[in-house]
Amino acid sequence: MNIDIEKLNLEELLDLNKRIVRRIEYLHSLKTRAHLDRFEVGDRVSFQSDGRTVEGVVVRVNRKTLSVVTGDTHWRIPPRFLTKLPGPKADLPRDVRDILERGAPE
């Protein structure tokens, strides 16, 4: 499909631009979803922050990011910056009573 943009008026160019941007956003969302699908709640992950490696546990899969807890810090990180660590999933609290009994997850 060839479109001669030289023949398009301003209104047609603006419409074409909106359609292109919408398509790019859609393709980007598919790629992000594919990256998110590699992770599950409880997965142990690592990422870089200020030149150091940080390890944490995925506590939620959001629409565009993953919520990761590292000790007492909560992060929202795009999946492309995370590396899944080998080993069993972390034991997450099932409800508030577990949190009160065991303390915050490490």
C-alpha positions in Angstrom: 0.0 0.0 0.0 1.6 3.2 -1.2 0.3 6.5 0.0 1.4 9.6 -1.8 1.4 12.1 1.1 2.2 14.9 -1.2 -1.4 14.7 -2.4 -2.9 14.8 1.0 -4.3 18.0 2.5 -3.7 19.0 6.2 -6.8 17.3 7.5 -6.0 14.1 5.8 -2.4 14.2 7.0 -3.6 14.8 10.6 -6.0 11.8 10.3 -3.2 9.6 8.9 -0.9 10.7 11.7 -3.5 9.8 14.4 -4.0 6.4 12.7 -0.2 5.7 12.6 0.2 6.7 16.3 -2.7 4.5 17.3 -1.2 1.6 15.4 2.3 2.1 17.0 0.8 2.3 20.5 -1.2 -0.9 19.8 1.9 -2.8 18.6 3.9 -1.5 21.6 1.1 -2.7 24.0 1.3 -6.2 22.5 5.0 -6.3 23.1 4.6 -5.0 26.7 1.9 -7.7 27.3 4.2 -10.4 26.0 6.9 -9.3 28.4 4.5 -9.1 31.3 3.2 -12.6 30.6 6.7 -14.0 31.4 6.2 -13.0 35.1 3.8 -14.2 37.8 3.1 -13.0 41.4 5.7 -14.6 43.6 8.5 -14.6 41.1 11.8 -13.5 42.4 13.4 -10.9 40.2 16.4 -8.6 40.0 17.0 -5.2 38.3 19.5 -2.4 38.3 19.1 0.8 40.3 21.8 3.4 40.6 24.4 1.0 39.4 23.6 -1.8 41.9 21.6 -5.0 41.6 18.4 -5.1 43.5 16.4 -8.3 44.2 12.7 -8.4 45.0 9.5 -10.3 44.6 6.7 -9.6 42.1 3.5 -8.8 44.1 1.3 -7.6 41.3 1.1 -7.6 37.5 -0.2 -4.3 36.4 -1.3 -3.1 32.9 2.2 -1.8 31.9 4.4 -2.6 34.9 5.1 -5.1 37.6 4.9 -4.2 41.3 8.0 -5.4 43.1 8.7 -5.4 46.8 12.3 -5.3 48.0 12.5 -5.4 51.7 10.5 -2.3 52.8 10.5 -0.6 49.4 7.8 -0.9 46.7 8.7 -0.4 43.0 6.6 -0.3 39.8 9.0 -1.4 37.0 8.4 -2.1 33.3 9.1 -5.8 32.6 11.9 -5.1 30.2 14.1 -4.0 33.1 13.5 -7.2 35.2 15.3 -10.5 35.2 13.6 -13.5 36.6 15.8 -15.3 39.2 15.9 -19.1 39.3 14.5 -21.0 42.1 11.1 -21.4 43.8 8.6 -18.6 44.0 8.6 -16.5 47.2 6.1 -17.4 49.9 3.7 -14.4 49.8 1.3 -13.7 52.6 -2.3 -14.9 51.9 -4.0 -12.2 53.9 -3.5 -9.5 56.5 -3.2 -12.0 59.4 -0.1 -13.5 57.6 1.5 -10.1 57.4 0.9 -9.4 61.1 2.2 -12.8 62.2 5.3 -12.9 60.0 6.0 -9.2 59.3 6.5 -7.7 55.9 7.9 -10.0 53.1 11.7 -9.7 52.5 
